[in-house]
Amino acid sequence: MEKINLLDLDYDILNIIGDYVKKDNIDRIEKFKQDIFEFVDRYMKKARKNTKLSRDETRETIWLAFDEIYTFRFGPRYDNNKLIELNKFYNEYLKLKKMNLMK
């Protein structure tokens, strides 16, 4: 079988490959986000099982769930870019659940 040099490929083929890689990355991010949201839902059910949480405690508990996921996935050291992405997921989760947690 003959080896193909990627530099010899036509731009149309390279664009198709690039689009496929972008779509795959987006699908992975969406799956990761869905997994995070499901984890936080389970985490909140456990937290609310025995106690009634105030607005501030709810906000803190949700953030602790996101922090636990971050630490499990990326380790205890914070990377600013990943933390910004996690914060976006956190705000999107609050918006999705229609939680009016703003002070």
trRosetta pair geometry for C-beta under 8 A, 3 or more apart (Angstrom, degrees):
i j d omega theta_ij theta_ji phi_ij phi_ji
4 8 6.9 -128 -173 62 75 115
4 9 7.1 59 162 -63 116 99
5 8 4.5 79 76 -1 96 108
5 9 7.9 -155 98 -22 56 78
6 9 5.6 -36 -160 5 48 118
6 14 7.4 97 -178 -101 91 103
9 13 4.6 -105 176 82 113 128
9 14 5.4 134 104 -53 118 90
9 17 8.0 29 132 -3 161 138
10 13 4.8 92 61 7 83 102
10 14 7.1 -152 95 -4 43 88
11 14 5.5 -56 -145 41 36 113
11 15 6.2 40 155 -23 69 103
12 15 5.7 -53 -149 34 30 112
12 16 6.6 32 151 -20 63 103
13 16 5.6 -50 -150 33 34 113
13 17 6.5 33 152 -16 65 104
14 17 5.7 -53 -148 38 33 111
14 18 6.1 35 153 -20 66 108
15 18 5.5 -53 -143 39 32 113
15 19 6.2 34 156 -21 65 104
16 19 5.8 -53 -147 35 29 111
16 20 6.5 31 152 -20 62 106
17 20 5.7 -56 -152 34 31 113
17 21 6.5 29 152 -18 65 105
18 21 5.7 -55 -148 36 33 110
18 22 6.3 33 154 -19 66 105
19 22 5.7 -53 -146 37 32 112
19 23 6.2 32 155 -19 66 106
20 23 5.8 -55 -147 37 29 110
20 24 6.3 31 153 -20 63 107
21 24 5.7 -54 -147 36 31 113
21 25 6.4 32 153 -19 64 105
22 25 5.8 -56 -151 35 31 111
22 26 6.4 29 153 -18 65 106
23 26 5.7 -54 -148 37 32 111
23 27 6.3 35 152 -21 65 105
24 27 5.7 -52 -148 35 31 113
24 28 6.5 33 153 -20 63 104
25 28 5.7 -54 -151 34 32 113
25 29 6.5 32 153 -18 65 105
26 29 5.7 -54 -149 36 33 111
26 30 6.3 32 154 -18 66 106
27 30 5.8 -55 -147 38 31 110
27 31 6.3 31 154 -19 65 107
28 31 5.7 -55 -146 37 30 111
28 32 6.2 32 154 -20 65 107
29 32 5.6 -54 -147 37 31 113
29 33 6.3 32 153 -19 65 106
30 33 5.6 -53 -146 37 31 112
30 34 6.3 34 153 -21 64 105
31 34 5.6 -52 -147 35 31 112
31 35 6.4 33 152 -19 64 105
32 35 5.7 -54 -150 36 31 112
32 36 6.5 34 150 -22 64 104
33 36 5.6 -50 -150 32 33 114
33 37 6.5 31 154 -18 65 104
33 89 5.8 -152 -127 -124 92 112
33 92 7.6 -21 -161 92 126 144
34 37 5.8 -54 -148 36 31 110
34 38 6.4 31 154 -18 64 106
35 38 5.8 -55 -147 37 31 110
35 39 6.4 33 154 -20 64 106
36 39 5.7 -58 -152 36 30 112
36 40 6.3 27 154 -18 66 107
36 66 7.1 43 -172 -117 117 76
36 69 5.5 81 -124 -171 91 170
36 89 5.8 2 105 171 158 141
36 93 7.6 -102 120 -72 106 129
37 40 5.7 -53 -145 37 32 110
37 41 6.4 38 153 -23 64 103
37 89 8.0 -132 -59 -178 83 101
37 93 5.8 -176 -109 -112 90 103
37 96 7.2 -28 -130 79 137 155
38 41 5.6 -49 -150 31 32 115
38 42 6.7 29 153 -14 64 103
39 42 5.9 -58 -153 38 32 108
39 43 6.1 34 150 -22 67 110
39 65 6.6 166 123 177 92 109
39 69 6.0 121 94 -81 153 121
40 43 5.3 -52 -143 38 34 117
40 44 6.2 34 157 -20 66 105
40 62 6.1 44 -164 -145 121 77
40 65 4.4 118 -117 124 76 144
40 66 6.7 11 -89 -60 122 73
40 69 7.8 -54 -58 -29 87 135
40 93 6.1 6 78 -155 164 151
41 44 6.0 -57 -148 36 27 108
41 45 6.6 30 153 -22 62 104
42 45 5.7 -51 -150 31 33 113
42 46 6.7 31 153 -16 64 103
43 46 6.0 -58 -157 36 30 109
43 47 6.4 26 150 -18 65 110
43 61 7.4 176 136 161 104 93
43 64 7.9 -164 166 93 138 88
43 65 4.0 143 95 -110 163 126
43 68 7.5 162 -110 46 148 142
44 47 5.4 -54 -143 39 36 112
44 48 6.0 24 161 -11 69 111
44 58 7.8 42 -136 -149 111 83
44 61 6.5 110 -108 125 74 121
44 62 6.7 11 -80 -87 114 78
44 65 7.0 -53 -47 -43 77 155
45 48 6.2 -63 -141 44 26 102
45 49 6.5 52 152 -56 60 93
46 49 5.6 -31 -154 -9 31 121
47 51 7.4 -57 164 56 62 98
47 53 6.6 24 138 -52 109 138
47 61 4.9 113 -172 -163 168 144
48 51 7.1 -108 -139 70 34 59
48 52 7.4 39 -148 -110 78 38
48 53 6.2 -81 -97 -3 80 111
53 57 4.1 -138 -163 99 92 115
53 58 4.6 125 121 -64 126 77
53 61 6.2 -59 -135 -4 157 143
54 57 4.6 91 48 12 75 104
54 58 6.9 -134 93 -9 37 87
55 58 5.7 -53 -148 33 28 113
55 59 6.5 29 154 -18 63 105
55 101 5.7 168 -171 -134 95 72
56 59 5.7 -52 -149 36 32 112
56 60 6.3 29 154 -16 65 108
57 60 5.6 -55 -144 41 32 111
57 61 6.0 34 156 -22 66 107
58 61 5.7 -54 -143 36 28 110
58 62 6.4 29 157 -18 63 104
58 99 7.3 -150 135 -164 133 137
58 101 6.5 -131 93 -111 111 123
59 62 6.0 -56 -150 35 28 109
59 63 6.4 24 153 -15 63 108
59 101 4.8 143 -79 180 106 135
60 63 5.7 -57 -148 39 31 109
60 64 6.3 36 152 -23 66 104
61 64 5.6 -50 -147 33 32 114
61 65 6.7 36 152 -21 62 100
62 65 5.7 -52 -156 31 34 113
62 66 6.7 31 149 -14 65 104
62 90 7.0 123 135 -151 106 92
62 93 6.9 179 -174 109 125 133
62 94 7.2 101 137 -75 163 91
63 66 5.5 -53 -150 39 38 111
63 67 6.1 41 150 -22 68 106
63 90 6.4 36 -104 -140 72 138
64 67 5.4 -51 -143 38 33 115
64 68 6.3 39 154 -24 64 101
65 68 5.7 -49 -149 30 31 113
65 69 6.7 31 151 -16 61 102
66 69 5.7 -53 -153 35 34 112
66 70 6.4 37 150 -21 66 105
66 86 5.7 133 169 177 114 106
66 89 6.8 159 -133 94 123 109
66 90 5.1 -21 -76 -86 169 103
66 93 7.7 -158 -73 15 121 153
67 70 5.5 -51 -147 35 34 114
67 71 6.3 31 156 -17 66 106
68 71 5.9 -55 -146 38 29 108
68 72 6.3 28 156 -17 63 109
69 72 5.8 -59 -147 39 29 110
69 73 6.0 17 160 -11 67 114
69 86 7.8 169 85 -133 106 117
70 73 6.1 -66 -143 43 24 103
70 74 5.7 -34 -179 32 66 111
70 78 7.9 23 151 -110 134 79
70 82 7.1 133 -146 140 106 111
70 83 7.4 54 -147 -100 150 65
70 86 5.3 4 -83 -106 124 156
71 74 7.2 -72 -115 58 17 72
71 75 6.8 -32 -159 151 54 12
71 76 5.7 28 -140 -92 98 55
74 77 7.7 -102 134 68 94 68
74 79 6.7 -105 171 13 143 112
74 82 5.7 110 -96 158 169 162
78 82 7.5 -154 -166 72 59 103
78 83 5.2 33 -170 -60 105 130
79 82 4.3 62 74 18 104 110
79 83 6.5 179 80 -15 48 88
80 83 5.6 -58 -143 38 28 113
80 84 6.4 33 157 -22 64 103
81 84 5.8 -51 -150 32 30 112
81 85 6.6 29 151 -16 63 105
82 85 5.5 -52 -150 37 36 113
82 86 6.3 38 150 -20 66 105
83 86 5.5 -50 -145 37 33 113
83 87 6.3 38 152 -22 64 104
84 87 5.6 -52 -149 34 31 114
84 88 6.7 36 150 -21 63 101
85 88 5.6 -49 -153 31 34 113
85 89 6.7 35 149 -17 64 102
86 89 5.5 -51 -151 36 36 113
86 90 6.3 43 148 -25 66 103
87 90 5.3 -47 -147 32 35 118
87 91 6.5 31 155 -14 65 103
88 91 6.0 -55 -148 39 31 107
88 92 6.2 31 153 -18 64 109
89 92 5.6 -57 -145 40 30 112
89 93 6.2 37 153 -26 65 103
90 93 5.7 -52 -151 30 28 113
90 94 6.7 26 152 -16 62 103
91 94 5.7 -51 -149 35 35 111
91 95 6.3 33 152 -17 66 107
92 95 5.6 -55 -146 40 33 111
92 96 6.0 36 154 -24 67 107
93 96 5.7 -53 -143 35 29 112
93 97 6.3 13 162 -5 64 111
94 97 6.3 -65 -144 47 25 100
94 99 4.9 -89 -156 58 74 109
94 101 5.8 -91 -148 28 127 123
95 98 7.4 24 180 -76 34 40
